[in-house]
Amino acid sequence: MSKYEILLFDVDDTLLDFDLAENAALSRLFEQEKIATTPTMIARYKEINESMWRAFERGEVTKNALHNTRFSIALKEFELEVDGEYFEAIFQKYLQEAHHYVEGAYELIAQLADNYHLYVVSNGKTITQNKRLVDADLAKYFKGIFISEQTGYQKPMPAFFDYVFDRIDGLNKEKTLIIGDSLTSDVKGGILAGIDTCWFNIHNIENTSDILPNYEIKKLHELYGVLEK
């Protein structure tokens, strides 16, 4: 019998493949705006976006600043002046329409829902993440979906988890596990919140940080082994 009863799942690159979704949304955005892109331009946008997300997790930038300036900041380096807020709105529209599964995600969630209380914990836009989960036919398996925009806090902030825990009846931290791909968001957040953590190392990277998860898996089906311990 598993020691866990409550499982908290991240969304992007844990259940849904964000790289595929992002690439599809970016392609449609730039095609619509008639902007010829290069691999260098896309790579630079992603670097700036990643840097801003890490700053957001540390509480150094707001969600609005992240979303409404990342395109204008990145494209300015290529001598393109764009309305960052407008580009963000179009990007989110296309992102909402992308819900590619991480391998094995649907089967895993469908099976676990019979024996565990499942919840989503995600840093993102509420409308975007909710639509993607509904379209992927995953939302029905979760007892609650908690998105940073909705909570007013973001992972790894303890306040985000306090918000979540206050809304889960009968929560026992010792029987709660968070599963996610981000060391700095999911794993660090879980550690700060006092719950066990499972790092889904989907990109098979070396952990050179001091953030140490309780478990590490590289394929979603390996979670069954964690839960059976």
HUCOR-V177415 format. One record per helix or strand of 2 or more residues. SS is the DSSP state (hx for helix, st for strand). FROM is the first residue (numbers start at 1). TO is the last residue. If there is no record, write none. Layout:
ss->(SS;SS)
from->(FROM;FROM)
to->(TO;TO)
This chain:
ss->(st;hx;hx;hx;hx;hx;st;hx;hx;st;hx;hx;hx;st;hx;st;st;hx)
from->(6;18;39;63;84;105;117;126;139;144;148;158;173;176;183;196;215;220)
to->(9;32;57;76;96;112;122;135;141;147;151;165;175;180;193;200;217;227)
